[in-house]
Each structure stands twice: as C-alpha cells, then as structure tokens.
Amino acid sequence: MTDEDERAGGTLTFAFVSALRHLNGTVQSGYATAVPGTQVNASPLLFDENYQPQPYLAESWDVSDDGLTVTLNLRDNALFHDGVPITSEDVAFSILTSQANHPFKAMFAPVVSVDSSDPLVAVISLSEPHPAILMAMSPGLLPIIPKHIFDDGQDMKEHPRNSGDDFIGSGPFRVVEYDPSEVIRLEKFDDFFLEGYPLLDEIIIDIVPDPNTAILGLENGDYDMITSPNAAATQQFEEDDRFVVEAKGHEAIGQIDWLFLNTRSDVLSTVEARQAISLAIDQQGWRDIVQLGRSSANVTGIQNASPFYNADATNYDRLAPDEATALLESVGLGDGFELDMPATAAMLPTAEFIQQDLSAIGVTVNIRQVPDFPTWAAAVAGGTYDITYTQVWNWGDPVIGVHRSYDCENRIEPPGVIWSNNAWYCNEEVDALLDTAAATFDNDARQAAYFEASELINQDAPIVYLGKPDWYQIRKPRVQNPPTGIWGFMSPWHEVWLDGE
C-alpha cells in the first residue's frame, strides 16, 4: 500500500465567506471564482514557494530564446470530467477566451496565436516578450475549459455552463451539487491525470455570507477550514489550541488594502484634493487599530514582498492634516466638501475610521451602506461613488494584477468591470513605463520602470494605500498538507488529506 493509499479518503468541510459567481475563470477574476474553480479546473502549471513553475496539466514547457514562443507539452492521459481527452485545442480555446473576456487584459494581450496542430503540443506565439506569461498559466488564472462544451457561439460571460451541477472541468474534483447561495459539493475525479490523486473523497464548500457564522461553525466543529477571518477572530483562534493558525500561503496574491478615489468626481479630479485626502488619513493608525497590527506599510501599488516594490517611493502616506488643509485652500476647497462612500457591513470599520479622519480637514464622508458585495461592486464598476475601500491583488506579477488599476485603456465605461481601472486614472507616461516593464525579461530594467511609474502614480495620488494585511489559514489539526503555497486556497487541493477525526 502506498502513502497515497493510506492517506486517501474522507470529506473536508470548508466555510467559504464569499458571494459566489461561477466556476469559469477564463472570464472572471477573483477569489470567489478561483477557490472552487481550481478544484474543478486544471491549469497548465503549478508554482512552488520560490515562484518557480512546476508541471501540472503541462508536463514540460519551453520559452524560446527571443521570448516570442512558448511551447506546452501536455500529458497524454488527461481527461475532462465527461471523459473527453484534453488536447491542445482546449488550451488554445482557453487562452483565447481569456484574452477576449478576462478583466486582466495584460495577462494574454501579447498572444498572437496558439498552434494546436499536434493534440499534445500547444505553441503560443507572442507579439513581444512577455515575462508574466508562465505566471498567467497558474491555478486561478488559466483554467483549461472544454472547447466541445463552450465553443457554441454563446456569450462566454453569460454561458449557461459556467456553473451548475453539469459543469465539466479538467481538475481533481468534479461538481455533484451546486447551489450558489448554499453549497458546492465536489467529489474526487477517479480519472484525474495525476495517479493516486486527489486524496480526499469529497469537499463540501459551504457558502457563508456572514464571517461570524464561519467563525462560530469552526468553533463548533462544523468546518475543518475557513477563509481568513478578521484580525480579532484570528487572534482568538491563535489562543485556542484546538486549531492551527498559520500566516503562510497566498504570498503571490499580494493583497493591498486601499482607497479608490474616483477621479471623475468634480472635486477629486483635482490632484491637490487627492493628495490632501491621503495626508489627512492616519494610515499607521488604521493598521494598528482596525487591523490590530496585522498589516504592514505599503507605499505603492506593488506589494512589499515584490522585487519591484520601491519602499522609498515618494508618497503622501504621512499624517499631516495641516498640510492637507493648506493644499485644499490652495485650490479653493478650504470650505470643505462631501464625498459619497459605499460600504458593505464588513467595510464599515474602515469607512468610519476614514470618515473621522477626513472630518478634521472639513471633508464630510457620507457612508452609504450597501447590503452585499455585488451591490458594492456594481456601484464601483458603475462609477457611482467618490471614495471607497477595497482590497486589490497583485496576482503574482505586476503585469497581471497591477497594470489593470492604472492603464488608461482599462478605464471601462459604466457599467464597467470591478477590479479594472476603477479610479478612472490616466497618465500616458505611466502607461509607457508599464509597457516597458511588461515586455522585458531583464529584472533590472523592469525594476527601474516600475520604480519610476510608482513615483508618478504616487504624485497623482488616485489611490490611498492603507497597508498590506497578513493572510492567515485557520483549520483543524486533522487537515494535513493544507494549501499553503503562494496561491493558498486558490491552489488545487489534490494533495490535502485528513488524519482521522
């Protein structure tokens, strides 16, 4: 009997605090899609803790010396859940579908074509070198979906097979129950291409809108794992030896807590007003009070663990209300103004903190509480806000997760797309620097371009960077080999196993 045989079996229950959308990550970004999506869909590559690509659906790959061709050699035993072989045509279809529909436009923008003449070899041709191309083939970023299901002429974003009990995937688990408001139940796919995996028989993903319900459920034994809770709950679990708390995993996410400032708003179209708002907010106080010290300073839109992060970038992150007031007076705004701030219940502690700080410079923040995340997202994507709090991710490489927030071409007319350039910011000099960084494999040149772009963006101040939070995994001790890699819960859980009850 192999180690895999001894570890096989069991049902893992997971409390997922999220508003589920669907399972097709070629047309939708975000945690809500990627966590369940990476269990039912396989990506070409996995990544180790050093950000190095590892085999998955592609057993090997090659990038040409000029960086213009990427060749993926696929496994010859890979099947979709309906038994149809996975071929290079499916890889080509998935890449081109993502290129046409995914909100991360830079991810596959340089792809010119994908040759699928050999069913086990996909040859990707690029218009220019693209250093993020392998990272873009990670779990959660490039699920390989079945061409024979989806290539039927229907709108991919609204395709009826994007979710449901009949969803056909390529990953270690298959969907057997799908209720987006209640539960997703997954069973192991017996014909998964990695022999002996997955180890679990079943995963039950409980959709839990209220994080307090997830916390209570873990305490009561209803769940084996939960998504990262708030700082107070994390501290509570750390003090309880019935649970394992680890600040490991999700490093590639590079989440930054920030405030979008809508530059289309009359007042916020003025750079001095945006600079003043940043100077009036006690950002270290927010990290200490709201985040209970579980967040670090992050002075640019690139996360502070990245080699492209400039810790010395000029930034309006210091608390200087007198300087802020002088800036407002210099542009005729000394009498104050009002800002509309939509916020969900989970955002209220931050919204109230911002409201109090900005009142000191005569700015009134009208908090507009919205019932749920989709309502909030619709307001932000539609441009019907002045200021709002959110978390935005780097997604492994700045090309994937950073450019989208600043690129002029990613200003999408309402009704737009959440996680695009929602501040409606545009600086053509910044665009040129980002384009330079996206098209070279030379890390020194990339770093120089990102450093300069960060300086320009910070001067324009379309975003207030509050901090980079720690990300915790909380689980029962029986959960072994948990998904603590750089993509965390957005990795496939095929190697997770349970040690008794």
C-alpha positions as CSV (number, residue, x, y, z in Angstrom):
1,M,0.0,0.0,0.0
2,T,1.4,3.4,-1.0
3,D,1.4,6.5,1.2
4,E,-1.3,7.9,-1.0
5,D,-3.5,4.9,-0.4
6,E,-3.1,5.2,3.4
7,R,-4.0,8.9,3.3
8,A,-6.9,8.6,0.9
9,G,-10.5,9.2,1.8
10,G,-12.7,11.5,3.9
11,T,-14.7,14.6,3.5
12,L,-13.3,18.1,4.1
13,T,-15.8,20.8,5.0
14,F,-14.8,24.4,4.2
15,A,-16.6,27.6,5.1
16,F,-16.3,30.0,2.2
17,V,-17.1,33.6,3.1
18,S,-17.9,34.9,-0.3
19,A,-20.6,35.8,-2.8
20,L,-20.2,33.0,-5.4
21,R,-20.4,33.9,-9.0
22,H,-19.5,30.9,-11.2
23,L,-16.6,28.4,-11.9
24,N,-15.3,29.7,-15.3
25,G,-12.1,31.6,-14.5
26,T,-11.4,32.4,-18.2
27,V,-13.9,35.2,-18.0
28,Q,-14.0,36.1,-14.3
29,S,-11.3,37.1,-11.8
30,G,-11.4,36.9,-8.1
31,Y,-11.3,34.7,-5.0
32,A,-15.0,33.7,-5.3
33,T,-14.3,32.1,-8.7
34,A,-10.8,30.8,-8.2
35,V,-11.1,28.9,-4.9
36,P,-13.8,26.4,-6.1
37,G,-12.6,26.8,-9.7
38,T,-9.1,25.5,-9.1
39,Q,-10.6,22.3,-7.6
40,V,-12.7,21.5,-10.7
41,N,-10.4,23.0,-13.4
42,A,-6.7,22.3,-14.1
43,S,-4.2,24.9,-15.2
44,P,-1.1,24.2,-17.3
45,L,1.3,24.9,-14.5
46,L,1.7,25.0,-10.7
47,F,4.2,27.2,-8.8
48,D,6.4,26.3,-5.9
49,E,7.2,28.5,-2.9
50,N,10.1,30.2,-4.9
51,Y,7.6,31.2,-7.6
52,Q,9.1,28.7,-10.0
53,P,6.8,26.9,-12.4
54,Q,6.1,23.2,-11.9
55,P,4.4,20.6,-14.1
56,Y,0.6,20.1,-13.9
57,L,-1.5,19.7,-17.0
58,A,1.6,20.5,-19.0
59,E,4.3,18.0,-18.1
60,S,7.0,20.2,-19.7
61,W,7.3,23.6,-21.4
62,D,9.8,25.8,-23.2
63,V,10.3,29.5,-23.8
64,S,12.3,30.4,-26.9
65,D,15.5,32.5,-26.5
66,D,13.8,35.5,-28.0
67,G,10.8,35.2,-25.7
68,L,8.3,35.1,-28.5
69,T,7.3,31.4,-28.4
70,V,6.1,29.3,-25.5
71,T,5.6,25.6,-26.1
72,L,3.5,23.5,-23.7
73,N,3.8,19.7,-23.8
74,L,0.6,18.2,-22.4
75,R,0.0,15.0,-20.5
76,D,-1.3,12.2,-22.7
77,N,-3.8,10.8,-20.1
78,A,-5.7,14.0,-19.2
79,L,-9.5,13.8,-19.4
80,F,-12.3,16.2,-18.8
81,H,-15.0,15.1,-16.4
82,D,-17.1,13.8,-19.2
83,G,-14.3,11.5,-20.4
84,V,-13.3,13.6,-23.4
85,P,-9.5,13.9,-23.8
86,I,-7.9,17.3,-23.1
87,T,-5.9,18.5,-26.1
88,S,-4.0,21.5,-27.3
89,E,-7.2,22.7,-28.9
90,D,-8.7,23.2,-25.4
91,V,-5.6,25.0,-24.3
92,A,-5.8,27.3,-27.3
93,F,-9.5,27.9,-26.8
94,S,-9.0,28.7,-23.1
95,I,-6.2,31.2,-23.7
96,L,-8.1,33.0,-26.5
97,T,-11.3,33.0,-24.4
98,S,-9.4,34.6,-21.5
99,Q,-7.7,37.1,-23.9
100,A,-11.1,38.2,-25.1
101,N,-13.1,38.2,-21.9
102,H,-11.0,38.3,-18.7
103,P,-10.7,41.7,-16.9
104,F,-6.9,41.3,-16.6
105,K,-6.3,42.5,-20.1
106,A,-2.5,42.5,-19.9
107,M,-2.3,38.8,-19.0
108,F,-2.6,37.5,-22.5
109,A,-2.5,40.7,-24.5
110,P,0.7,39.8,-26.5
111,V,-0.7,36.4,-27.6
112,V,-1.0,36.4,-31.4
113,S,-2.0,32.8,-32.0
114,V,-1.9,29.3,-30.4
115,D,-0.9,26.4,-32.8
116,S,-2.8,23.2,-31.8
117,S,-1.9,21.1,-34.8
118,D,-0.4,18.5,-32.5
119,P,-3.1,17.5,-30.0
120,L,-0.5,17.2,-27.2
121,V,1.5,20.3,-28.0
122,A,0.3,23.9,-27.7
123,V,2.6,26.5,-29.3
124,I,1.9,30.0,-28.2
125,S,3.2,32.9,-30.4
126,L,3.7,36.3,-28.8
127,S,4.0,39.8,-30.4
128,E,6.6,40.7,-27.8
129,P,8.5,39.1,-24.9
130,H,6.1,38.7,-22.0
131,P,7.7,37.9,-18.7
132,A,4.4,37.2,-17.0
133,I,3.3,34.5,-19.5
134,L,4.1,31.5,-17.3
135,M,2.7,33.0,-14.1
136,A,-0.5,33.7,-16.1
137,M,-0.9,29.9,-16.5
138,S,-1.3,29.5,-12.7
139,P,-4.3,28.0,-11.0
140,G,-7.0,30.6,-10.8
141,L,-5.7,32.5,-13.8
142,L,-5.9,30.0,-16.7
143,P,-8.3,27.1,-16.2
144,I,-8.4,24.8,-19.1
145,I,-12.1,24.5,-20.1
146,P,-13.6,22.2,-22.7
147,K,-13.9,23.6,-26.2
148,H,-16.5,21.0,-27.1
149,I,-18.8,22.4,-24.4
150,F,-18.2,26.2,-24.6
151,D,-17.4,26.8,-28.3
152,D,-21.1,27.0,-29.3
153,G,-21.4,30.7,-30.2
154,Q,-22.9,31.8,-26.9
155,D,-21.7,34.8,-24.9
156,M,-18.9,33.3,-22.7
157,K,-19.6,35.6,-19.8
158,E,-23.2,34.5,-19.7
159,H,-22.8,30.9,-20.8
160,P,-25.2,28.6,-19.0
161,R,-22.5,26.0,-18.5
162,N,-20.3,28.4,-16.4
163,S,-21.8,26.9,-13.3
164,G,-24.2,24.2,-12.1
165,D,-24.3,20.5,-11.4
166,D,-23.4,19.9,-15.1
167,F,-20.2,21.9,-15.1
168,I,-17.5,19.9,-16.9
169,G,-14.0,20.6,-15.6
170,S,-10.4,19.3,-16.0
171,G,-9.3,19.2,-12.4
172,P,-9.0,16.8,-9.5
173,F,-12.7,17.1,-8.3
174,R,-16.0,17.2,-10.2
175,V,-19.2,19.1,-9.3
176,V,-22.0,17.0,-7.9
177,E,-24.1,19.7,-6.2
178,Y,-24.1,23.4,-7.0
179,D,-26.3,26.0,-5.2
180,P,-24.5,29.4,-5.3
181,S,-26.3,30.6,-2.2
182,E,-25.8,27.5,-0.1
183,V,-23.2,24.9,-1.1
184,I,-20.9,23.4,-3.7
185,R,-20.2,19.7,-3.2
186,L,-17.3,18.2,-5.0
187,E,-16.3,14.5,-5.4
188,K,-12.9,13.1,-6.4
189,F,-12.5,12.6,-10.2
190,D,-11.3,9.0,-10.4
191,D,-9.7,9.5,-13.8
192,F,-7.6,12.6,-12.8
193,F,-4.3,12.7,-14.7
194,L,-2.1,12.5,-11.6
195,E,-2.1,8.9,-10.5
196,G,-3.2,8.4,-6.9
197,Y,-4.7,11.8,-6.5
198,P,-6.8,13.5,-5.3
199,L,-6.6,12.1,-1.8
200,L,-9.9,13.4,-0.5
201,D,-13.1,11.7,-1.4
202,E,-15.2,14.8,-1.1
203,I,-15.0,18.6,-0.5
204,I,-18.1,20.4,0.8
205,I,-17.8,24.2,0.3
206,D,-20.4,25.9,2.4
207,I,-21.3,29.4,1.1
208,V,-21.4,31.5,4.2
209,P,-22.2,35.3,3.7
210,D,-21.5,36.2,7.3
211,P,-17.9,35.7,8.5
212,N,-19.2,35.4,12.1
213,T,-21.2,32.3,11.0
214,A,-17.9,30.8,9.7
215,I,-16.1,31.5,12.9
216,L,-18.8,30.0,15.0
217,G,-19.0,27.0,12.7
218,L,-15.3,26.3,13.1
219,E,-15.5,26.6,16.8
220,N,-18.5,24.2,17.0
221,G,-16.8,21.6,14.7
222,D,-19.0,22.2,11.6
223,Y,-16.0,23.1,9.5
224,D,-12.4,21.9,9.0
225,M,-11.2,25.2,7.5
226,I,-12.4,28.7,7.0
227,T,-11.3,31.6,4.9
228,S,-9.1,34.2,6.6
229,P,-11.3,36.0,9.2
230,N,-10.9,39.4,10.7
231,A,-7.9,40.3,12.9
232,A,-9.8,39.9,16.2
233,A,-11.0,36.4,15.3
234,T,-7.6,35.4,14.1
235,Q,-6.2,36.4,17.5
236,Q,-8.9,34.4,19.2
237,F,-8.1,31.3,17.3
238,E,-4.4,31.7,18.0
239,E,-5.1,31.4,21.7
240,D,-7.1,28.2,21.2
241,D,-5.0,25.0,20.9
242,R,-7.9,23.2,19.1
243,F,-6.9,25.0,15.9
244,V,-3.9,25.6,13.7
245,V,-3.3,29.2,12.7
246,E,-0.6,29.9,10.0
247,A,0.4,33.1,8.4
248,K,1.5,31.2,5.4
249,G,0.2,30.8,1.9
250,H,-1.3,33.3,-0.5
251,E,2.0,35.2,-0.9
252,A,1.5,35.6,-4.7
253,I,-1.8,37.3,-4.1
254,G,-0.1,40.4,-2.7
255,Q,-3.3,41.9,-1.4
256,I,-3.2,45.7,-0.7
257,D,-5.9,47.5,1.2
258,W,-6.5,50.8,-0.4
259,L,-9.0,53.6,-1.1
260,F,-10.1,54.2,-4.7
261,L,-10.5,57.9,-5.3
262,N,-12.9,58.5,-8.3
263,T,-11.0,61.0,-10.5
264,R,-14.2,61.5,-12.5
265,S,-15.8,63.3,-9.4
266,D,-15.7,67.0,-9.6
267,V,-13.7,67.6,-6.5
268,L,-11.4,64.5,-6.9
269,S,-10.4,65.4,-10.4
270,T,-8.1,67.9,-8.7
271,V,-4.8,66.3,-7.7
272,E,-4.4,68.6,-4.7
273,A,-7.7,67.3,-3.2
274,R,-6.5,63.7,-3.7
275,Q,-3.1,64.5,-2.1
276,A,-4.9,66.2,0.8
277,I,-7.1,63.2,1.5
278,S,-4.0,60.9,1.7
279,L,-2.3,63.3,4.1
280,A,-5.3,63.5,6.4
281,I,-5.6,59.8,7.0
282,D,-3.7,58.2,9.8
283,Q,-2.6,55.1,7.8
284,Q,-0.4,53.7,10.6
285,G,-3.3,54.2,13.0
286,W,-5.6,52.3,10.6
287,R,-3.1,49.4,10.6
288,D,-2.8,49.4,14.4
289,I,-6.5,49.9,15.3
290,V,-8.6,48.4,12.5
291,Q,-6.1,45.7,11.6
292,L,-4.8,45.1,15.2
293,G,-1.2,45.5,13.9
294,R,-1.7,42.6,11.4
295,S,-0.8,44.8,8.4
296,S,2.4,46.3,7.1
297,A,3.0,49.6,5.3
298,N,2.8,49.5,1.5
299,V,3.6,52.8,-0.2
300,T,3.0,51.8,-3.8
301,G,0.5,49.7,-5.8
302,I,3.1,46.9,-5.9
303,Q,3.1,44.7,-2.9
304,N,6.0,45.0,-0.5
305,A,7.4,41.4,-1.0
306,S,7.9,42.0,-4.7
307,P,11.4,42.7,-6.2
308,F,9.6,45.6,-8.0
309,Y,8.4,47.3,-4.8
310,N,10.1,50.7,-4.0
311,A,9.9,51.2,-0.3
312,D,11.5,54.6,-0.7
313,A,8.9,55.9,-3.2
314,T,7.7,59.5,-2.5
315,N,4.2,59.1,-1.0
316,Y,1.6,61.1,0.8
317,D,1.3,58.4,3.5
318,R,2.4,60.6,6.4
319,L,-0.3,62.1,8.7
320,A,-0.2,65.8,8.1
321,P,-3.7,67.4,8.4
322,D,-2.3,71.0,8.4
323,E,-0.5,70.3,5.1
324,A,-3.7,68.7,3.8
325,T,-5.7,71.8,4.8
326,A,-3.2,74.1,3.1
327,L,-3.5,72.1,-0.1
328,L,-7.3,72.4,-0.1
329,E,-7.1,76.1,0.5
330,S,-4.6,76.5,-2.4
331,V,-7.3,75.2,-4.9
332,G,-10.3,76.9,-3.4
333,L,-11.6,73.9,-1.4
334,G,-10.9,75.3,2.1
335,D,-14.6,75.4,2.9
336,G,-14.7,71.6,2.7
337,F,-16.8,69.3,0.5
338,E,-18.7,66.0,0.7
339,L,-17.8,62.5,-0.5
340,D,-20.0,59.5,-1.1
341,M,-18.6,56.3,0.2
342,P,-20.4,53.0,-0.4
343,A,-19.5,50.2,2.1
344,T,-20.7,46.8,3.0
345,A,-21.0,45.8,6.7
346,A,-17.5,44.3,6.6
347,M,-16.1,47.6,5.3
348,L,-17.8,49.8,8.0
349,P,-14.9,49.8,10.5
350,T,-12.6,51.3,7.8
351,A,-15.3,53.6,6.4
352,E,-15.9,55.1,9.9
353,F,-12.2,55.4,10.5
354,I,-11.8,57.4,7.2
355,Q,-14.9,59.4,8.0
356,Q,-13.5,60.6,11.3
357,D,-10.0,61.4,9.9
358,L,-11.3,63.4,7.0
359,S,-13.7,65.4,9.1
360,A,-10.6,67.1,10.6
361,I,-9.9,68.8,7.3
362,G,-13.5,69.8,6.7
363,V,-14.4,66.8,4.4
364,T,-17.7,65.1,5.1
365,V,-17.8,61.4,4.2
366,N,-21.3,60.2,3.7
367,I,-21.2,56.4,4.3
368,R,-23.7,54.6,2.1
369,Q,-24.1,51.2,3.5
370,V,-24.9,48.6,0.8
371,P,-26.4,45.1,1.5
372,D,-23.8,42.9,-0.1
373,F,-20.6,42.7,-2.2
374,P,-22.4,42.5,-5.6
375,T,-24.2,45.8,-4.8
376,W,-21.0,47.4,-3.8
377,A,-19.2,46.1,-6.9
378,A,-21.9,47.4,-9.1
379,A,-21.6,50.9,-7.6
380,V,-17.8,51.0,-8.0
381,A,-17.8,49.5,-11.5
382,G,-20.6,51.9,-12.5
383,G,-18.6,54.9,-11.2
384,T,-21.4,55.9,-8.7
385,Y,-19.1,56.7,-5.8
386,D,-16.4,59.2,-4.8
387,I,-14.3,57.2,-2.4
388,T,-14.4,53.6,-1.4
389,Y,-12.4,50.9,0.5
390,T,-11.3,47.7,-1.1
391,Q,-8.5,45.1,-1.4
392,V,-6.7,44.7,-4.7
393,W,-4.3,41.9,-5.5
394,N,-1.0,41.8,-7.4
395,W,-1.7,38.3,-8.7
396,G,1.9,37.1,-8.8
397,D,3.3,39.5,-11.3
398,P,2.6,43.2,-11.7
399,V,1.7,42.8,-15.3
400,I,-1.3,40.7,-14.2
401,G,-2.5,42.4,-11.1
402,V,-1.0,46.0,-11.0
403,H,-1.3,47.4,-14.6
404,R,-5.1,46.9,-14.7
405,S,-5.6,49.6,-12.0
406,Y,-3.6,52.3,-13.8
407,D,-3.7,51.6,-17.5
408,C,-5.6,54.3,-19.4
409,E,-7.1,51.7,-21.8
410,N,-8.5,49.7,-18.8
411,R,-10.9,52.6,-17.9
412,I,-14.1,50.7,-18.8
413,E,-17.2,52.7,-19.5
414,P,-20.1,52.0,-17.0
415,P,-21.4,49.5,-16.4
416,G,-17.8,48.6,-16.1
417,V,-15.9,45.7,-14.5
418,I,-14.8,45.6,-10.9
419,W,-11.0,45.4,-10.4
420,S,-10.3,47.3,-13.5
421,N,-9.1,51.0,-13.5
422,N,-12.0,52.0,-11.2
423,A,-10.3,55.3,-10.2
424,W,-10.6,56.3,-13.9
425,Y,-6.9,57.3,-13.7
426,C,-4.8,58.1,-16.8
427,N,-1.2,59.2,-17.2
428,E,0.3,58.3,-20.6
429,E,3.8,58.5,-19.2
430,V,2.9,55.8,-16.7
431,D,1.4,53.7,-19.4
432,A,4.6,53.8,-21.4
433,L,6.7,52.7,-18.3
434,L,4.3,49.9,-17.6
435,D,4.5,48.8,-21.3
436,T,8.3,48.8,-21.0
437,A,8.2,46.7,-17.8
438,A,5.8,44.2,-19.4
439,A,8.0,43.5,-22.4
440,T,11.4,42.7,-21.0
441,F,12.8,39.7,-19.1
442,D,15.6,41.9,-17.7
443,N,14.7,42.3,-14.0
444,D,16.8,45.4,-13.5
445,A,15.1,47.2,-16.4
446,R,11.7,46.1,-15.1
447,Q,12.5,47.3,-11.6
448,A,13.6,50.7,-12.9
449,A,10.4,51.1,-15.0
450,Y,8.2,50.1,-12.0
451,F,10.1,52.4,-9.6
452,E,9.6,55.4,-12.0
453,A,6.0,54.5,-12.6
454,S,5.3,54.3,-8.9
455,E,6.7,57.7,-8.3
456,L,4.4,59.3,-11.0
457,I,1.3,57.4,-9.7
458,N,2.0,58.5,-6.2
459,Q,2.4,62.1,-7.2
460,D,-1.0,61.9,-9.0
461,A,-2.5,60.2,-5.9
462,P,-5.5,58.4,-7.4
463,I,-5.3,55.7,-4.7
464,V,-4.5,55.8,-0.9
465,Y,-2.5,52.7,0.1
466,L,-3.5,51.8,3.6
467,G,-1.4,48.6,4.0
468,K,-0.7,45.0,3.1
469,P,-2.5,42.7,5.5
470,D,-1.2,39.4,6.8
471,W,-3.2,36.4,5.4
472,Y,-4.0,33.5,7.8
473,Q,-5.1,30.0,7.3
474,I,-7.2,28.6,10.2
475,R,-8.0,24.9,10.4
476,K,-8.4,21.8,12.5
477,P,-5.2,19.8,13.1
478,R,-6.6,16.9,11.2
479,V,-6.2,18.8,7.9
480,Q,-2.8,17.7,6.6
481,N,-0.7,19.2,3.8
482,P,-3.0,22.2,3.6
483,P,-2.9,24.6,0.6
484,T,-0.2,26.9,2.0
485,G,1.6,27.6,-1.3
486,I,1.9,31.0,-2.9
487,W,-1.7,30.8,-4.2
488,G,-3.1,29.5,-0.9
489,F,-6.7,28.3,-1.2
490,M,-6.6,29.2,-4.9
491,S,-4.4,26.1,-5.4
492,P,-5.8,22.7,-6.2
493,W,-6.3,20.6,-3.1
494,H,-5.4,17.3,-4.6
495,E,-2.7,16.7,-2.1
496,V,-4.7,17.6,1.0
497,W,-5.6,14.7,3.3
498,L,-7.3,14.1,6.7
499,D,-5.7,12.5,9.7
500,G,-8.6,10.7,11.4
501,E,-11.4,12.5,13.1
